[in-house]
Amino acid sequence: MSRKRDSSGFGGSVGNGRRSVLVLGIALGLACGLGPSMTPAAASTNMNKPAIGSQYDFQCTASGGETRSLQWDVLAEDGDIITIGERTRDQSFWRELPYYLIGSTVALRRTAAQGRREMTFELGGFFSSGDFGGLRTLTVGQKFAAPVPERANGLPVLDWKYSFQVEKAGRVDHAPVGEVEVYVILEQRERGPYKSASRIIYAPAIGAPIAFNYVDNLGLEERCDLGAYRKPGEAAPRMKLDDMDKGAPPEPLPQS
């Protein structure tokens, strides 16, 4: 059985898990041939915040052969937090997230096709509050795990378990950006029987992934590859922050 993501391009609503963790692991392994072979690179580097005005165009392919385009425009920044406008399937969305989690399913707040989804992601502490800020400096072998509470459309809080691991580093020759250093980051999350995983091939030189994929235990698999990258000023703006219906900030989650 297959399932579509929400149109924003990241994992959407969850259901009861119907396939084993083993199947998920195998599928992720098969889905992660995300590009050219890598040559050695430094085992540690700093992540870079993408500049306002940067544009990224991805081509995404699902396991069933369905294809779509996905556009990201960096619209704003506030400290570590960036706002990204997204466009796919003639629909526009936005998300706020720490720059060091770009390409992941984590967001402070975001819109999605099935309605507004809000995630509270406290940046103050570390494991206890879900701050994965250690990823600002990528070091091969490092791993971070923490709970991340999510509220969707005013419903009760959903408690996710997240982990991120920096798997390897290397250099690749990637057509849209040339030869770049990349770091492979594995994201895994679960809530009850539902599990998903993705690999993010992040390039510090452009502050974003050159590829990422997603797989879950409901049968969804999708891979997205960067087809075009434009620095600020190289192209006219496609989305404006004022056009994003961001509404009021979400209410704080109840304290446990």
For each residue, the residues with C-beta under 8 A, 3 or more apart:
1: 18 218 219
2: 62 63 64 218 219 220
3: 15 216 218 219 220
4: 12 220
5: 8 9 10 11 12 214 220 222
6: 9 10 11 12 13 112 113 114
7: 88 89 91 93 112 113
8: 5 12 86 88 93 95 110 111 112 113
9: 5 6 60 70 86 88 224
10: 5 6 105 107 110 112 214
11: 5 6 14 105 189 196 214 216 220
12: 4 5 6 8 112 113 114
13: 6 114 152
14: 11 191 192 194
15: 3 18 194 218
16: 192 193 194
17: 192 193 194 195 217 218
18: 1 15 217 218 219
19: 23 24 217 218 219
20: 23 24 217
21: 24 25 195 217
22: 25 26
23: 19 20 26 27 217
24: 19 20 21 27 28 195 196 197 215 216 217
25: 21 22 28 29 197
26: 22 23 29 30
27: 23 24 30 31 215 221
28: 24 25 31 32 197 198 199 213 215
29: 25 26 32
30: 26 27 33
31: 27 28 63 213 215 221 223
32: 28 29 199 213
33: 30
34: 199 201 211 212 213 223 225
35: 172 174 201 210 211 225
36: 172 173 174
37: 172
38: 41 168 169 170 171 172 182
39: 170 171 172
40: 169 170 171
41: 38 169 170 171 181 182
42: 45 169 181
43: 139 140 169
44: 137 138 139 140
45: 42 137 138 169 181 183 204
46: 136 137 138 204
47: 99 100 135 136 137 138 202 204 207
48: 99 204 205 207
49: 77 80 82 99 207
50: 54 74 82 99 102 206 207 208
51: 54 74 207 231 232
52: 74 75 76 77 232
53: 73 74 231 232 233 237
54: 50 51 73 74 206 207 208 229 230 231 232
55: 71 72 73 74 228 229 230 234 235 238
56: 71 72 73 206 208 226 228 229
57: 69 70 71 72 226 227 228 229
58: 69 70 71 72 224 225 226 227
59: 67 68 69 70 224 225 227
60: 9 67 68 69 70 88 222 223 224 225
61: 65 66 67 222 223 224
62: 2 65 66 67 220 221 222
63: 2 31 219 220 221 222
64: 2
65: 61 62
66: 61 62
67: 59 60 61 62
68: 59 60 88 89
69: 57 58 59 60 88
70: 9 57 58 59 60 86 87 88 224
71: 55 56 57 58 85 86 87 88 238 239
72: 55 56 57 58 84 85 86 208
73: 53 54 55 56 84 85 87 237 238 239
74: 50 51 52 53 54 55 77 82 83 84
75: 52 83 84 85 94 239 240 241 244
76: 52 82 83 241
77: 49 52 74 81 82 83 99
78: 81
79:
80: 49 98 99 100 123 133
81: 77 78 96 97 98 99 108
82: 49 50 74 76 77 96 97 98 99 102
83: 74 75 76 77 94 95 96 241 244
84: 72 73 74 75 94 95 97 102
85: 71 72 73 75 92 93 94 238 239 240 241 244
86: 8 9 70 71 72 92 93 94 95
87: 70 71 73 90 91 92 93 238 239
88: 7 8 9 60 68 69 70 71 91
89: 7 68
90: 87
91: 7 87 88 113
92: 85 86 87 239 243 244
93: 7 8 85 86 87 110 111 112 113
94: 75 83 84 85 86 110 111 244 246
95: 8 83 84 86 107 108 109 110 111
96: 81 82 83 107 108 109 110
97: 81 82 84 101 102 104 106 107 108 110 121
98: 80 81 82 101 106 108 121 123 132 133
99: 47 48 49 50 77 80 81 82 102 207
100: 47 80 132 133 135 136
101: 97 98 104 106 132 135
102: 50 82 84 97 99 202 207 208 209
103: 185 198 200 202 208 209 212
104: 97 101 164 185 187 198 200
105: 10 11 187 189 196 198 214
106: 97 98 101 119 121 132 148 162
107: 10 95 96 97 110 117 119 121
108: 81 95 96 97 98 119 120 121
109: 95 96 117 118 119 246 249 250
110: 8 10 93 94 95 96 97 107 117 118 119
111: 8 93 94 95 116 117 245
112: 6 7 8 10 12 93 115 116 117
113: 6 7 8 12 91 93
114: 6 12 13 117
115: 112 152 153
116: 111 112 152 153 247
117: 107 109 110 111 112 114 150 152 153
118: 109 110 150 151 152 250
119: 106 107 108 109 110 148 149 150 151
120: 108 149 150 151 250 252 253
121: 97 98 106 107 108 130 131 148
122: 125 129 130 131
123: 80 98 129 131 133
124: 129 131
125: 122 128 129 131
126: 129 131 133 134 146
127: 130 131 144 145 146
128: 125 146
129: 122 123 124 125 126 146
130: 121 122 127 146 147 148 149 162
131: 121 122 123 124 125 126 127 146
132: 98 100 101 106 135 144 146 162 164
133: 80 98 100 123 126 136
134: 126 137 142 144
135: 47 100 101 132 138 142 144 164 166 185
136: 46 47 100 133
137: 44 45 46 47 134
138: 44 45 46 47 135 142 166 169 183 185 202 204
139: 43 44 142 166
140: 43 44 166 167 168 169 183
141: 165 166
142: 134 135 138 139 165 166
143: 163 164 165 166
144: 127 132 134 135 163 164 165
145: 127 161 162 163 164
146: 126 127 128 129 130 131 132 162 163
147: 130 159 160 161 162
148: 106 119 121 130 159 160 161 162 189
149: 119 120 130 157 158 159 160 253
150: 117 118 119 120 157 158 160
151: 118 119 120 154 155 156 157 158 250 253
152: 13 115 116 117 118 155 158
153: 115 116 117
154: 151
155: 151 152 158
156: 151
157: 149 150 151 253 254
158: 149 150 151 152 155 191
159: 147 148 149 191
160: 147 148 149 150 189 190 191
161: 145 147 148 189 190 191
162: 106 130 132 145 146 147 148 187 188 189
163: 143 144 145 146 187 188 189
164: 104 132 135 143 144 145 185 186 187 188
165: 141 142 143 144 185 186 188
166: 135 138 139 140 141 142 143 169 183 184 185
167: 140 184 185 186 199
168: 38 140 183 184
169: 38 40 41 42 43 45 138 140 166 181 182 183 184
170: 38 39 40 41 181 182
171: 38 39 40 41 179 180 181 182
172: 35 36 37 38 39 179 180 182 210
173: 36 178 179
174: 35 36 177 178 179 180 203 210 226
175:
176: 210 226 227 228 229
177: 174 180 203 205 206 210 226 229
178: 173 174
179: 171 172 173 174
180: 171 172 174 177 203 204 205 206 210
181: 41 42 45 169 170 171 203 204 205
182: 38 41 169 170 171 172 201 202 203 210
183: 45 138 140 166 168 169 201 202 204
184: 166 167 168 169 199 200 201 202
185: 103 104 135 138 164 165 166 167 199 200 202
186: 164 165 167 197 198 199 200
187: 104 105 162 163 164 197 198 199 200
188: 162 163 164 165 195 196 197
189: 11 105 148 160 161 162 163 195 196 197
190: 160 161 194 195 196
191: 14 158 159 160 161 194
192: 14 16 17
193: 16 17 217
194: 14 15 16 17 190 191 216 217 218
195: 17 21 24 188 189 190 216 217
196: 11 24 105 188 189 190 214 215 216 217 220
197: 24 25 28 186 187 188 189 214 215 216
198: 28 103 104 105 186 187 212 213 214 215
199: 28 32 34 167 184 185 186 187 212 213
200: 103 104 184 185 186 187 209 212
201: 34 35 182 183 184 209 210 211 212
202: 47 102 103 138 182 183 184 185 208 209 210
203: 174 177 180 181 182 206 207 208 209 210
204: 45 46 47 48 138 180 181 183 207
205: 48 177 180 181
206: 50 54 56 177 180 203 210 229
207: 47 48 49 50 51 54 99 102 203 204
208: 50 54 56 72 102 103 202 203 226 229
209: 102 103 200 201 202 203 212 226
210: 35 172 174 176 177 180 182 201 202 203 206 225 226
211: 34 35 201 223 224 225 226
212: 34 103 198 199 200 201 209 223 224
213: 28 31 32 34 198 199 221 222 223 224
214: 5 10 11 105 196 197 198 220 221 222 223
215: 24 27 28 31 196 197 198 220 221 222
216: 3 11 24 194 195 196 197 219 220
217: 17 18 19 20 21 23 24 193 194 195 196
218: 1 2 3 15 17 18 19 194
219: 1 2 3 18 19 63 216
220: 2 3 4 5 11 62 63 196 214 215 216
221: 27 31 62 63 213 214 215
222: 5 60 61 62 63 213 214 215
223: 31 34 60 61 211 212 213 214
224: 9 58 59 60 61 70 211 212 213
225: 34 35 58 59 60 210 211
226: 56 57 58 174 176 177 208 209 210 211 229
227: 57 58 59 176
228: 55 56 57 176
229: 54 55 56 57 176 177 206 208 226
230: 54 55 234 235
231: 51 53 54 234
232: 51 52 53 54
233: 53
234: 55 230 231
235: 55 230 238
236:
237: 53 73 240
238: 55 71 73 85 87 235
239: 71 73 75 85 87 92 243 244
240: 75 85 237 243 244
241: 75 76 83 85 244
242:
243: 92 239 240
244: 75 83 85 92 94 239 240 241
245: 111
246: 94 109
247: 116
248:
249: 109
250: 109 118 120 151
251:
252: 120
253: 120 149 151 157
254: 157
255:
256:
